[in-house]
């Protein structure tokens, strides 16, 4: 590990062994089960909101059902047309107004490339956070709510933000939780 990473050694260290099976799978299954239990409307015209994170003036959550609920698509696994009962719409609210960050995966990658052009080390730190998020290594259990929530290391986020501009005009901590919300939606859609 180069001296540049030393201040972040504890936050970036990976658990020993097969952490993907021991840590991520039970957490992922628990978050999918939680998301499946959230209330949903009868159509995209009557969506229900579930907020999972509050960060200052921002909230990150989901509207249920998502757009794939109203559309019949071919289910390759079953070989028939049906709607996606479990689809959700990940959203960011700022002062209780929906922030338009609708992006394709290409748009997400373009944001990350822009960040990398501003500071290569910030991009490396962000890549570490995204890797850890994929394996739910920075998800912590909330004993009061009995749920798993994503809490990336604040000192790493602060280091990245000190060298880069905001993403979509919002703090990186908000955008990371939005990406985590997108990932959960993808997991839930295929449950």
Buried (B, 14 or more C-beta within 10 A) or exposed (E): EEEEBEEBEEBBEEEEEEBBEEBBEEBBEBBBEBBBEBEBBEEBEEBBBBEBBEEEEBBBBBBBBBEBBEEEEEEEEEEEEEBBEBBBBBBBBBEEEBBEBEBEEEEBEEBBEEBBEEBEBBBEBBEBBBEBBEBBBBBEEEEEEEBBBBBBBEEBBEBBBEBBEEBBEBBBBBBBBBBBBBBBBEBBBEE
